[in-house]
Amino acid sequence: MYNLVSTITQLPSMVGCQEFPNSPQGMNLIKLIQDFINEEYKYNSETVRKAFMLAAKQELYLDNKRIDASTFGQHLSVNVVGKVLTAYKEHIRKGNARPGYNQNQLPEAPVKKITPAEAWDLVLKWFKEEGQPPQFAPYLSAYEYLLSNNQVKPVKHSTKKFGNFDEDCPERLSVERYLLQHCK
């Protein structure tokens, strides 16, 4: 207990505030800060000292903003102590946490494109499960598979192509016709 009081009396000079007044008012403020630390943070004097050293070195952040000791004002207050100790708690928590990853920093996973044979297998599987051509399927690749195996005739490519989702896409229509005629 005495160590914490001793530490509290040193805190103003660490962060550029005026020393506590040598009066009953100053002693009440020290007691108020001590009670606040004991109740809200339960830190010992060494931890409080470390926190204020980091604040003095401007190495603490709260809400992504650096704790700036020059903005603490003339006198140390419970509010200032709370900011510093909360920032210190976050500093410790981040130090003990696993490193975070920024999605933009991760190497991009290689994309394995579906082969035409795999696309055909999917379309056929879904057709058999649903009893009708699936609404969304890899029709263009399935068409390539059927075309390469001479199971469908070449179609004139549409100038208006929205890929697998275009219901009027000639490739899609060709695959759907093949399904309905040969796979029921």
Backbone torsions as a table, in degrees:
resi	resn	phi	psi	omega
1	MET	NA	-45.9	-179.4
2	TYR	-62.9	-40.0	179.6
3	ASN	-59.7	-40.1	-179.8
4	LEU	-65.4	-42.8	177.8
5	VAL	-61.8	-43.9	178.7
6	SER	-60.6	-42.9	178.2
7	THR	-64.2	-43.8	-179.2
8	ILE	-59.5	-39.2	-179.7
9	THR	-67.6	-21.6	178.7
10	GLN	-88.1	-19.4	-174.6
11	LEU	-57.6	-43.8	-178.2
12	PRO	-56.3	-42.2	-178.1
13	SER	-70.1	-23.6	178.9
14	MET	-71.1	-29.8	-174.9
15	VAL	-116.6	12.7	173.8
16	GLY	82.3	21.1	175.9
17	CYS	-96.8	165.4	175.3
18	GLN	-71.1	150.9	177.6
19	GLU	-65.4	157.5	177.7
20	PHE	-63.9	140.5	178.1
21	PRO	-63.7	142.6	178.0
22	ASN	-84.3	72.8	-176.9
23	SER	-153.2	170.9	176.7
24	PRO	-58.3	-34.1	178.6
25	GLN	-64.0	-43.5	177.9
26	GLY	-64.6	-41.5	178.8
27	MET	-65.6	-36.8	177.5
28	ASN	-65.0	-38.6	178.9
29	LEU	-66.6	-42.7	177.0
30	ILE	-60.6	-44.4	179.1
31	LYS	-63.6	-41.2	178.6
32	LEU	-61.9	-44.6	178.7
33	ILE	-65.0	-42.1	178.9
34	GLN	-60.3	-47.5	179.7
35	ASP	-62.4	-40.4	179.2
36	PHE	-60.8	-47.4	179.6
37	ILE	-62.6	-45.8	-178.5
38	ASN	-64.5	-39.3	-176.6
39	GLU	-80.5	-42.9	-172.4
40	GLU	-92.2	-30.8	-173.8
41	TYR	-119.7	-28.9	-178.3
42	LYS	54.8	39.2	178.1
43	TYR	-92.0	147.0	174.0
44	ASN	-86.1	176.8	-174.8
45	SER	-63.5	-35.5	-178.9
46	GLU	-66.5	-40.9	179.2
47	THR	-65.6	-43.0	178.4
48	VAL	-62.2	-42.0	179.0
49	ARG	-61.7	-44.2	178.8
50	LYS	-60.5	-43.7	-178.8
51	ALA	-60.8	-45.2	-178.7
52	PHE	-72.5	-29.1	174.9
53	MET	-65.1	-43.1	177.8
54	LEU	-65.0	-37.2	177.2
55	ALA	-65.3	-40.7	179.3
56	ALA	-65.1	-33.7	178.5
57	LYS	-83.9	0.4	-179.0
58	GLN	57.3	46.7	178.5
59	GLU	-110.6	7.6	179.1
60	LEU	-108.5	144.6	179.7
61	TYR	-129.1	144.2	175.1
62	LEU	-135.9	124.6	-176.0
63	ASP	55.3	43.2	178.6
64	ASN	62.2	19.4	176.3
65	LYS	-121.1	137.5	-180.0
66	ARG	-66.6	136.1	174.0
67	ILE	-74.9	115.2	-176.3
68	ASP	-106.4	109.8	-177.2
69	ALA	-62.2	-23.5	-178.8
70	SER	-70.6	-11.3	180.0
71	THR	-98.9	6.6	-175.9
72	PHE	-73.9	-17.4	-179.7
73	GLY	92.3	-172.2	-176.0
74	GLN	-74.5	-37.5	-174.7
75	HIS	-118.5	144.5	175.7
76	LEU	-72.1	135.7	-178.6
77	SER	-127.9	169.3	176.2
78	VAL	-61.7	-37.9	178.8
79	ASN	-59.3	-47.2	-179.7
80	VAL	-64.0	-45.1	178.9
81	VAL	-59.5	-41.9	178.2
82	GLY	-61.7	-42.9	178.5
83	LYS	-61.5	-47.8	-177.2
84	VAL	-63.9	-46.0	-176.7
85	LEU	-71.1	-33.3	175.2
86	THR	-67.4	-42.9	177.2
87	ALA	-62.6	-38.0	178.3
88	TYR	-65.7	-41.6	178.6
89	LYS	-59.7	-43.2	177.2
90	GLU	-64.3	-40.6	178.8
91	HIS	-59.3	-45.4	179.5
92	ILE	-66.9	-44.2	-179.3
93	ARG	-60.3	-43.9	179.5
94	LYS	-67.9	-34.0	179.3
95	GLY	-69.0	-29.6	-179.1
96	ASN	-91.7	-11.3	-177.8
97	ALA	-80.0	160.4	173.5
98	ARG	-67.5	151.1	-179.9
99	PRO	-60.1	137.7	177.7
100	GLY	-83.0	157.4	-179.8
101	TYR	-121.2	132.8	174.0
102	ASN	-90.1	126.0	-177.5
103	GLN	-53.0	-33.7	-178.9
104	ASN	-75.1	-15.9	-179.8
105	GLN	-91.6	-16.7	-178.4
106	LEU	-73.7	142.6	176.1
107	PRO	-65.5	142.7	-178.3
108	GLU	-71.4	132.6	-179.9
109	ALA	-69.4	139.1	178.8
110	PRO	-63.9	138.1	-178.8
111	VAL	-95.2	123.3	177.3
112	LYS	-96.9	111.4	-179.6
113	LYS	-75.5	145.6	179.1
114	ILE	-73.2	138.1	179.4
115	THR	-81.1	159.8	176.5
116	PRO	-58.1	-36.9	178.9
117	ALA	-65.8	-42.2	177.8
118	GLU	-64.8	-38.2	178.5
119	ALA	-63.1	-44.0	179.1
120	TRP	-62.7	-43.3	179.1
121	ASP	-59.0	-40.8	178.6
122	LEU	-65.0	-47.9	-178.9
123	VAL	-60.2	-44.3	-179.4
124	LEU	-64.5	-44.0	179.2
125	LYS	-60.3	-48.3	-179.2
126	TRP	-65.0	-36.5	178.5
127	PHE	-62.7	-43.2	-179.3
128	LYS	-68.8	-35.8	179.2
129	GLU	-70.9	-39.9	-173.8
130	GLU	-93.9	-19.5	-178.4
131	GLY	79.3	3.8	177.9
132	GLN	-153.1	163.3	179.2
133	PRO	-60.5	133.9	-179.4
134	PRO	-66.1	151.1	-178.3
135	GLN	-69.6	-45.9	-178.9
136	PHE	-118.8	115.5	-178.8
137	ALA	-154.7	164.0	179.6
138	PRO	-80.2	68.2	-174.6
139	TYR	-64.6	-39.3	-177.1
140	LEU	-62.6	-42.8	178.8
141	SER	-70.7	-37.6	177.4
142	ALA	-62.9	-39.4	176.4
143	TYR	-61.1	-44.0	178.4
144	GLU	-57.7	-40.3	179.3
145	TYR	-64.5	-49.8	-179.2
146	LEU	-62.9	-38.5	179.3
147	LEU	-66.0	-42.5	-179.1
148	SER	-67.2	-21.8	178.0
149	ASN	-100.7	13.4	177.7
150	ASN	55.3	36.2	178.7
151	GLN	-97.2	-16.8	173.7
152	VAL	-133.9	159.2	177.4
153	LYS	-89.8	153.3	176.9
154	PRO	-60.7	144.8	178.2
155	VAL	-116.4	158.1	175.6
156	LYS	-76.1	126.4	-178.3
157	HIS	-68.6	137.7	178.8
158	SER	-74.3	141.0	175.5
159	THR	-77.5	-26.2	177.3
160	LYS	-98.6	93.7	-175.8
161	LYS	-120.3	122.1	176.5
162	PHE	-112.2	24.2	177.2
163	GLY	77.1	-145.6	-173.8
164	ASN	-69.8	-14.0	-173.5
165	PHE	-96.3	-7.7	-179.2
166	ASP	-79.3	111.6	-176.8
167	GLU	-68.3	-21.1	-179.9
168	ASP	-94.9	5.4	-178.4
169	CYS	-64.1	124.5	-177.7
170	PRO	-58.2	-36.4	179.0
171	GLU	-63.9	-43.7	179.1
172	ARG	-62.8	-46.9	-179.5
173	LEU	-60.7	-37.8	178.7
174	SER	-64.1	-44.3	178.5
175	VAL	-65.1	-42.7	-179.4
176	GLU	-63.8	-41.9	177.3
177	ARG	-60.8	-43.7	-179.8
178	TYR	-61.1	-44.5	179.0
179	LEU	-58.4	-48.5	-176.1
180	LEU	-67.4	-33.0	-177.4
181	GLN	-85.7	-32.9	-169.4
182	HIS	-118.3	-8.9	-171.5
183	CYS	-121.7	14.4	-179.8
184	LYS	-79.1	NA	NA
